[in-house]
Amino acid sequence: MRFGIVLIASATALLGLGSVADARSVPRAAIEPAIPTAEEVPIVMLLDLSSGQILHERNADRRFIPASITKVMTTFLSFELLDEGRVQRNQTFTVRPETFREWSRKGSTMFLPHDARVTFDQLLHGVTTVSANDASVVLAEGVAGSVDEWADMMNAKARSIGMESSHFTSPNGWPDEGKTFVTARDLTILARAMITKHPEKYAHFVGKREYSFGGISQSNRDPLLGRVKGADGIKTGFTNEAGFGFVGSAKRDGVRLVMVVGGAERGYVRDRAARAYMEWGFQAFDRRFLFGRGAIVSTARVQGGDVSEVDLVSRDGVNAVIADGASGDISIRLHYNGPLRAPIEQGEEVAQLEVIVDGMPTSKIPLVAGRDVARASGIERLFNGIVGWFS
């Protein structure tokens, strides 16, 4: 979605913020980020989801093989299909004989028996918690009819949310000679969409410490769970072809971070790097909260609607991250192609708030419509036109 610029303001003046010295402060001398070298972890991206600001990146646009991180895309697509009513959590699937022969005990597995009747909810828990290759294929075939059809749905969904440099051929990321690839930037887009669009489903399916099926309990390999405060996902990946990778997230005091590490040569290097990045991201920056969750940030003009303007709402709140040693100057810009055209659905993304902080990369936060806007009747169009003429 592309937007035009319609407003610029000083956040300090607009919001009545004090100087940066008033913000929550962390003694920098006590912080040792322990950021790994490019040789240890060649691909890294750390994003403050609450502000949209990138805290650190390295080769964020380099394509790499995701291995089982592919299952994050399978998970997000599943969430979308649940929302659309195209599948139900209690819907039951069976294991095709061909699928059992190919995927029984192949890599990470849910140990589905050949005659299993298993619900969508069980399969998706198997995918998110124990990285089950067999479960992901049974899910894909049960919903889409085939793995190829599911992969087409994955790619279409990836494009729809702005993942411009990724491609998928399977629901589980099994080696395919490099035909499946992602970038760290695309994975942060995917994680953001999954967490912000589907918070209840994310909490239900992601970040569980273990999962049991058929009398077999397996632990989650997530390197953050139980080790980093606030950690709640998301997914590891490994093959000899891909190396060790991870997409992770954690939330503390209203601040959510998302991180990607890729291409590590050793599992312990990946795990150590993931924990170091997360701790550093929470500790090494000041944060200023600009708008609370659900706050009205501004309004946008509407054309052809039953109202002449609509509130622009921050779905998850907005904060600004301030780098060490920076002035703390904050400006905001509101972007939208206006006037907006009715009809508009409540919760529909219609604008972006650009947050500009001295010493930090610029970030953009989506803003959504605060109410439904229907098409105007003839009388309403006339009235709105008169109002618009004199405004």
Sequence and secondary structure as in RCSB ss.txt:
>XXXX:A:sequence
MRFGIVLIASATALLGLGSVADARSVPRAAIEPAIPTAEEVPIVMLLDLSSGQILHERNADRRFIPASITKVMTT
FLSFELLDEGRVQRNQTFTVRPETFREWSRKGSTMFLPHDARVTFDQLLHGVTTVSANDASVVLAEGVAGSVDEW
ADMMNAKARSIGMESSHFTSPNGWPDEGKTFVTARDLTILARAMITKHPEKYAHFVGKREYSFGGISQSNRDPLL
GRVKGADGIKTGFTNEAGFGFVGSAKRDGVRLVMVVGGAERGYVRDRAARAYMEWGFQAFDRRFLFGRGAIVSTA
RVQGGDVSEVDLVSRDGVNAVIADGASGDISIRLHYNGPLRAPIEQGEEVAQLEVIVDGMPTSKIPLVAGRDVAR
ASGIERLFNGIVGWFS
>XXXX:A:secstr
    EEEEEEHHHHHT   GGGS    GGG       TTT SEEEEEETTTTEEEEEESTT  B  GGGHHHHHH
HHHHHHHHHTSS TT EEE  HHHHHHHTTSSS     TT EEEHHHHHHHHHHH  HHHHHHHHHHHHSSHHHH
HHHHHHHHHHTT TT B SSSS    TT SBB HHHHHHHHHHHHHH HHHHHHHSS SEEEETTEEEE   SST
TTSTTEEEEEEEEETTTEEEEEEEEEETTEEEEEEEEEESSHHHHHHHHHHHHHHHHHS EEEEEE TT EEEEE
EEESBSSSEEEEEESS EEEEE TT    EEEEEE  SSEES B TT EEEEEEEEETTS  EEEEEEESS B B
  HHHHHHHHHHHHH 
